[in-house]
Amino acid sequence: MKHNLVLVSLNNDQIEKAKNVNGKRKKISHALICGPYGQIFGTEKQCRKYYSVWVDIFPLLFGKALETNNYEISNYESDFDLVNKLIELHDPLEKAAKPIYQEIKKQTKKKSFFSRLIGKGCL
C-alpha cells in the first residue's frame, strides 16, 4: 500500500513541541511525514531536499507528494535513520517487482581465470 509523503509547514505550537522533543537549539520550521514509516523535523531547506527526491527514489512506498500547512502530528520525534528504514522496506518490493532481473543475476556466474583456462583444455 502506497502512502503519501507530506511536507508540513509547522505552526508556532507545533514548532515548540518539536523543539521540546528534538532539542531547543534545533532550527525547526517544517516536517516531512513519511506515512507510518517515520518523520523528520528541520528547516524548510532540509525537509524539501528529501521531499523532492524520495517520491522518485521510493515509488513503491509513496504514491504522491503533498504540501500542507494543516497536519495533525502525533509523534514529534525525528527518525534519524529514516532513509535506512525506507531502503530496507523498498528494496524487497523492488526485487519482487522485477523477477527477471534476479534470474539474470543468478545465471551470470563468473568463472575464475584458471577454471576458464582448464575448462577450455589449453593446458
C-alpha positions in Angstrom: 0.0 0.0 0.0 1.4 3.4 -1.0 1.3 6.2 1.4 1.6 10.0 1.0 4.8 11.9 1.5 3.7 15.1 3.2 5.8 18.3 3.6 4.2 20.3 6.5 4.8 23.9 7.3 4.5 23.9 11.1 2.6 26.4 13.2 4.1 28.0 16.3 2.6 25.4 18.7 3.9 22.5 16.6 7.4 24.2 16.3 7.5 24.5 20.1 6.5 20.8 20.6 9.1 19.7 18.1 11.8 21.7 19.7 11.0 20.3 23.1 11.4 16.8 21.8 14.3 17.2 19.4 16.3 20.0 21.2 15.7 23.6 21.8 18.7 24.7 19.7 17.4 23.0 16.6 16.1 25.1 13.8 12.7 23.7 13.1 10.0 25.2 10.8 8.9 22.2 8.7 8.3 18.4 9.0 8.4 15.7 6.4 5.9 13.0 7.2 6.6 9.6 5.5 3.3 7.8 6.3 3.7 5.1 9.0 7.5 4.9 8.4 8.5 8.0 10.3 9.1 11.7 10.1 11.9 14.3 10.0 11.8 17.8 11.5 14.0 20.6 10.3 14.2 23.7 8.2 12.3 24.1 5.0 15.5 23.6 3.0 16.4 20.3 4.9 12.9 18.8 4.5 12.4 20.0 0.9 15.7 18.3 -0.1 14.3 14.9 0.9 10.7 15.7 -0.2 11.8 16.5 -3.8 13.7 13.2 -4.2 12.1 10.5 -2.1 8.9 10.2 -4.2 11.0 9.3 -7.2 13.5 7.1 -5.3 10.9 5.2 -3.4 8.0 4.9 -5.9 6.7 1.6 -4.4 6.3 3.2 -0.9 4.9 6.7 -1.8 2.0 7.3 -4.1 2.2 11.1 -4.2 3.8 14.1 -2.5 1.7 16.8 -0.8 2.4 20.1 0.8 0.2 21.5 3.6 0.0 23.9 6.5 -2.5 21.9 8.4 -1.5 18.4 9.5 -2.1 16.8 12.9 1.2 15.3 14.1 1.1 12.7 16.9 4.8 12.0 17.3 7.3 14.9 17.3 10.4 12.8 17.5 12.6 12.8 14.3 13.7 9.4 13.0 17.3 9.9 12.2 17.7 6.6 10.4 14.6 7.1 8.3 16.3 6.7 5.0 17.7 3.3 6.1 14.2 2.2 7.1 12.9 3.3 3.7 15.7 1.5 1.8 15.1 -1.7 3.8 11.4 -1.6 3.0 11.7 -0.6 -0.6 14.4 -3.0 -1.8 12.4 -6.2 -1.3 9.4 -4.7 -3.0 11.6 -3.6 -6.0 13.2 -7.0 -6.3 9.7 -8.7 -6.2 8.5 -6.3 -8.9 11.4 -7.3 -11.2 11.9 -11.1 -11.0 13.6 -11.3 -14.5 16.4 -9.1 -13.2 17.0 -11.6 -10.3 17.1 -14.6 -12.7 19.7 -12.9 -15.0 21.9 -12.1 -12.0 21.8 -15.8 -10.8 22.7 -17.1 -14.3 25.7 -14.8 -14.8 28.2 -16.5 -12.5 31.7 -15.6 -13.4 34.4 -18.2 -13.6 37.9 -17.6 -12.4 40.8 -17.3 -14.9 42.2 -20.8 -14.1 38.8 -22.5 -14.3 38.3 -21.0 -17.8 41.8 -22.0 -18.8 41.4 -25.6 -17.6 37.9 -25.8 -18.9 39.0 -25.0 -22.5 41.7 -27.6 -22.4 44.5 -25.1 -23.0 46.9 -26.8 -20.6 
